[in-house]
Amino acid sequence: MPKCKLLTLIEQKRMELVDTVAKTGLNSAAAMKISKELDTLLNAYQREQTKRRKQSASR
């Protein structure tokens, strides 16, 4: 997935998490679910960054 697309999805999910926490609380099931989705996106972004660094280093 392109870096800019991942960043957009991360920001959208972050805002969704903030809104959900404000409405349902930090430990609600909904907040936990969204938090896990955000973690998945952040991990994907980190993997992309690592892959790009390795590609740059091998040139």
N, C-alpha and C positions, 0 to 999 in steps of 0.2 A: 504494500500500500504506500502511496506517495507520502512523504514527510508532511506536506501541507495539509493533506486530508486527515492524517492522524492527529495533527495539532488541532484542527477544527473539531474533530470528534472528542478529543480530550477536553477542550474548553466547554463544549456543549454538555458533556457528561458531568464536568465539575460544577457547572451552573445548576444542573438538575439535582445534584447531590446537595448543594447549598439550599436550594428551595425545599427539597424533601426534608432535610434536617430541621429547617425552620418550622415546617408544618407538623412533622411527626416525631421529632426528637432524634438525637444522635444514635441511640441504640435500637431504633425501630427496625423491623424486618425490611421495610422498603429502603431505608437508608443503607443497611448492610448490603442489600442486593446491588444497589447503584454503586456503592463503594467498591464492591468486587468487580463490577463492570469497568469502573474507572481504573482499577489496578491492572486489569487485563490490557486496556488500551495503553497505559503507561509502560507496561512490560513490552508490548509490541513496539512502541516508540524506542525504548532502550535497545531492543534487539536490532532495530534498523540503524540506530546510531553506531552501535558496535560493528555491525556489518560494513557500514560505510567507512569507518575508521580503518578496519582491516584492509579493505580494498584500496584505500588511499596509501596505506603503509606498504602495500605489496607492489606499488607502481614504481 
